[in-house]
Amino acid sequence: MTSISELNEIRWTAPERFLEAVRERRRPDPMTGPLLIIAADHMARGVLGAGTRANAMADRGEMLSRVLEALRQPGVHGFLGTADVVEDMAMLGGLEGKYVFGSMNRGGVVGSSFELDDRMTGYSPEGIAAAELDGGKMLLRIGPDDPATVRTLEACGAAVSALAAQQRVAMVEPFLTDRTATGVRNDLSTQAVVRSIHIASGLGSTSAYTWLKIPALDDMQAVAAATTLPLLVLGGEVRDGNEERWADALAQPNVRGLVIGRSLLYPEDDDVAGAVGRVVELMRGVRS
């Protein structure tokens, strides 16, 4: 088994092994109950903070160790990341028996003047097919006063069509977004999330393989009623009350799972296994 300390040497001497490891991973069992997917793609947009720790994810070795710990827990079904992290995880054996989704548009670097220009700088549909991943995830922030939004809409629509042509999932994460004096802010009101769902649902030449990744809100019944597409709930910031919000969301029949990153990888008590275990139990309790 490859160790984290060996990754740099392999990249230097045998880089072809990384894509081979992704392709040759053991495939998961068919989907049954709600999915729990661990996410680690924030860093590619320059997001390194988690909770009160501004540079929590800056150390790559520590981050990889936390992701491995999370993926090893019973009840975890998959992983979402950019190519660099997906390939490291494959070499480390973390993706065996897991669904894997590639993160696609990471061009909207946090805090930049072009933050809402979410171009496809990560996986392409062709790259997802070449790596034999299960699908691709894209961020769709819709800024009514920002002309960059239309480029993002066009790029996401094309990606949805291209992934569907390969019978691979397009996981779209939509938000209505405002640029404020303190930075970009996602509107998490029920009305805004419902509107973003309707916009995202119409992307591409078919919606047959489209899933939506949405926040957990107080009125999840109204949110879930906005679409017939499968919904996955995102983890969001590290904060109190997350588990209760996730449980409420999972009570909706078209919510098919959770996609959680920092809340499980960097919990306040630093017990990754414990944080993942609590969510697994929560999911079993809601759907039992």
N, C-alpha and C positions, 0 to 999 in steps of 0.2 A: 504494500500500500504506500502510495506517495505521501510524503509529509509536506507541511507548509514550507519548511526550510529548503526543500528540494525544488520548488516550483521555478525559481529564477534560473537555476542551472538547466532545467529541462527546456525552458523558453529559449535559452541561449544555444543549446546543443541539438535539440530535437523538437522544434516548435510544432511539427506536424502531429505530434502525439496529442495535442490538446483537442483538436477537432475530432480526431479518431476516438478519443475518450468520450466525447459527447455523443457521437453516433453509436458507439458500442455499448452504452449503458443498458442495464437491464430494464425492460419496459414494465410499466405499472399494470396492475389488474384493472379491468374495466371499471368505469365510474359507477358508484352506487349512491351512498349517502352524501351529505354535504362535504365539500372539500375544504381542507385547510392548506393554504399555500403560503410559504414564507417568501417575503419580498426583500430584495437587496439591490435596488437600482437607483436609489436616491443620489448616491455619490457622483454619478455621471452628470448630474445637473449642478454639481457643486454644493449639494446639501449634505453636510457632515455632522450636523447636530442631532441630538436625541434628548428630549426632555430638557433638563437644565444644563446638560453638557454640550458645549458649543462645538467641540471637535471629537465627539464620541466615536465617529466612524473613520477618523483620519488614519488610524493604524490598520493597515490592510490585514496583517497577520491576526490581530485580535478580532477583527470583523469576521474573517473567514472561520476562526475557531468558534465564534458565536453562531454563525450560520450552520456549521457542521453539527453543533450541539442541538440546535433546533430541529434540523432535518432527521437526526437520529431518534427523535422521540416517537413512540407509537402514536398513530393517529394523524401524522403529518403526511400529506399526499403529494405535495409538489413544491416547486421553486420558481420564482420569477426574478430575472436579473439581466444585466447587460452581458455582452459576450465575454468580457474579461472575467467576470465573476462566475458565469455559467461554466466556463472552461476550467477555471481553478477548482470549482466544486466537482466537476466530472473527474479531474485528475485525483482529487482527494477521496473519491468514492462516495461523495455525498448525494449523488443523483440516482443511485441505484434504486430501481423500482418507483421512481417519482415521475410525475408529470412535470414538464419543463416549458416555461413560457419566456420568450425573449423580449426584452424591452427595446422599443424601436425609436421613438422620438425623444431624444434627450438634449435637443438644441437650445431649449429655453433655460439658459443658465440662470440660477436664482440671483436676484439683485441686479441683473444686467438691464440695459436699455432695450434689449431684444428678448426679454424673458418670455413674452407671449408668442414669439415666433418659434413654435415647437417643431422644428424641422427634424426629418428622419436622419439622425446622426448615429443611431445604434444599429440594431439588426434591420435588415431589409427583408421583405417577404421571401426573396430568393435565398438569403442567408439562413432564414429560419428553415426553409425546405432542405437546404444543403446540410444543416446540422441535425435534421430530423427531429426538430422540436415539435411540441404539440400545438403551439400557437404563438401569437405575438401580442404584446400589450402596447397601447398607445395612449398618451395623455392628450385630451382635447379641452383646452381652456379657451372659452369663448368670451372675448373682450369686446363688447358692443362698440367701444370707442377706439379700438385698436385695429388698424387695417391689416396687421399681421395675421389676425384670426382667419381670414379667408384662405391664406396659404396653408394654415394648419388644417382647416376643414378639407381643403382639396387633397392634401397629402394623406390625411386619415381615410378619406373616402376611397382613394386609390389603393391604399394598403388593405382596407377591408375587402375590396374586390379581389385583390391578388391573393390574399390568404384563403378566401373562400374557394377560389379556383383550385387550390391545392388541398381543399377539405381540411383546413387548419383553422383553429379558433382565432378570431379577432377580439381581443379583450380591450374595450374602449372605456376610458376613464374621463367622463365629461364634467365640466364645471362652467357655470357662468362666473366671470371673473372681472374684478375692478382693479384699476391701478390707483392706489392711494398715496398719500404723502409718506407713508411708512413702508410702501412696497405693494406687491401684488396680493390681492385678497380674494379668496374663493367665497362666493355667496352661498352659504349653507342653509338658507331658508328653504322651506318645503316647496314653495312656488318656483324658486330658481332651480332646484334640483330636478323637479318634475319637468320643467322646460328644457333643461339640458338633456334629459333622458330622451325626450321626443326628437331633439335635433340629432343626437347620436344614433338613434334607432334608424334614421333615414339614410345613413351613410352607405355608399357602395351600391353595386348592382344586385346584391342579394344580402339579406340579413340572416341567412340560414345558419351561419357559423359565428354570429356576433353575440358576445356576452358583454354586459355592462358592469363596470366596477364603480361602485357608488359609496358615498359616506353613509354612516348610520345616523339617522335623525330621530327626533321624538315621534314624528308621525310617519312611521314606516309603512303603514297601510296605504296611505295616499301615494307615497313614492312607489311602492311595489305595484300599485294599480295602474301606473302610467305606461306599462309595457308588458308584452308577453315574452320578451327576451329573458334568458337566464341572468340573474343578478348575483354579483359577488360583492361583499361589503369590505371596504378598505379599513385598515387599522387606524390610520391617522396619527396624530401626535400622541406622545406618551403623556397620559393624564388620567386622573381618577374617573371612575365610572365607565371606562371603556367596556369592560366585560358585560355590564348590564345592558349597554347599548347594543352590543353584538348579539346578545341573547334575544333582545326584542326584535332585532332585524331578522334573525334566523327563524322566528316564528311565522314569517311570511312564506307561503309555499313556493314562490318563484325566486326566493333568495337561496342560492345553491351552495353558498360557502363563504369563507373569509379569506382575504388576502392581507396578511399582516407583516409588517417589517419591524420598525423601530420599537413598537410597543412590546414585542416579544424578544427581540434581539438585545435591547438595552432597557430592561425593566428597572424600576427604581431600586429594587433589592439586588439586582445583578444576578438573579437566579433564573437563567434562561430555561432550563429544564422545567422548573416549577411553573414559570409563566405559561409555557407551552402546554404543560399538563393540565393546568386549570382551564385553558380554552378547549382542549380536547374533551374534558369532562363536561364543560358547558354545552358543547355541540351535541354530545350524546344525550344530555338531559333534555335539551329542547326538542330533539327529533325522536326520542324514545317512545 
